[in-house]
């Protein structure tokens, strides 16, 4: 496939992550969106808790792909690759970007070490440990967390730590689901991350077309074998499995928001065979496309 046919847009940009009240603090409060920043596919040794305030889109955590919207609350473990990408129609270049995501960034090992002497921390430490592959929470009342994030942002010293522990203690009791497949994620750096970011950008723009591993490799200017290796190391799944998950995610969005026939959605999402589409959909979502649409319709009524 010709490079003129397959184009990319600047979906993944160098992140600007301004931190507030981080001086001499073990808990960093970060705001995404205040400078129209978009994060790249990245990982780090700290644990993070993300609270979406505005905008919607897709999030990728390890080998998991899902949708986010305001009120979305997710814990990402240490060295777990992740990225949030806003829908293009939820952003406007003509108006200042609102605050989109609030993040708490902290060292999980710090709490684990403290729990050896303070037994009351063990439930929180266990939550972080089991969330090493990512947790998505379904808060009973998201305003509790909005207020606690605000307290943390405006506090310093012991008051900041108390607000943080209050928030984490609330999280322990919330309903949650695990996200990525458990594995030992590496702390990737430099060239590998840049290549994978460019490849993901390319896939997200061109998923509706026939794109082979060779097409993506040509775009990022490395051999297919090297790209395959980098991709698996960074995402935990093979290139073709990642592409299928992206296509199923796009199909889910159409099933929920449009009245298009399922056959049309199949082809619009990049599948060329309806039976393959149905098979992959059932494997990934645990139900047929029709059942998924029926459930989505019931939730809206």
Steps between C-alpha positions, in 0.01 A plus 500: 500500500627841403605753765297767319182302575578444866539822693546588865384785716666646806302293749795417720703799607775567752316535830492816705423394854512799737523387861354691795627496859767240422791660685633258764186291462468124452166557325493699177179658375495544120252654259464389138326726253579839650750550217317296232748219558455140391705228666702246309518124552727492803575337833683594820589355837227694685139389548234739365132560568319676212169686539339623177331838542405581140532354148460143382701258292700179516748384758765234454648327807743220425303271268159647598302744285191675635292818493517785750270791583458748789502319833734228373740395781797271424803378692812419294776294660874562497662453156160431340486667154195722449351780292176704488398629154209743473241473225562762235147640540554554874782747435492843342804683374314832503429505874728458801522138616320435831643290779450146373670252731626526859780261596657394828853367452667318790747226591323176591815359662488786752159388626600133497803575718288709738244220530763281667470733799147636455261206458206730415662563159486136393163524320623798298828324419310190390285714269814643339662156475195341333473806275845449350329412169244783535166543679194685372273616781125568496459752785170518682544878517766656280463839671675352807810448286473837328503666843787285629711578191436868568606463866821328391571769240460779756671334798858451606685279747303276734164642389577393144592147612181472711284604203682248279451214749133600536460471123679164482300365793179587312631323190551175691121464536409587139395255230784447254611292201853396405617617160824382342624142491735456796868491401831658591506822300839645419593864537536589132691802386601722212498351149270206577228725641529744211461219246201347681333842539534565129367153419196542730429843351507346152267213599246729669470711186501218243326212682214505245733407215700187427824565689761229527788488744722580200305822434546619858868398499557699182334803659715488815809407295608179666478135394175308558683258732634780720163675510330173596749456786470862620121485479466184704747620765319833535135392485507135606315384188584437136448768236205320339328448837543870583353598163200268555440649847505853356253398229267333751518811720401717202216260417372518860486878476291481182272233645423730794471830316366424151214316330727360228450138405745261665638398159587863422661543843705188434645644177536854636709361788748342261375140488453344157305195612183507713555154649851598613363821647236307696756245619749762623220707658370199695853407613588851622164626633340169602185568296388555141487849344117487512501408870747782568276752319189372683674539837620851411145595398357368828749707702383815322129437560 
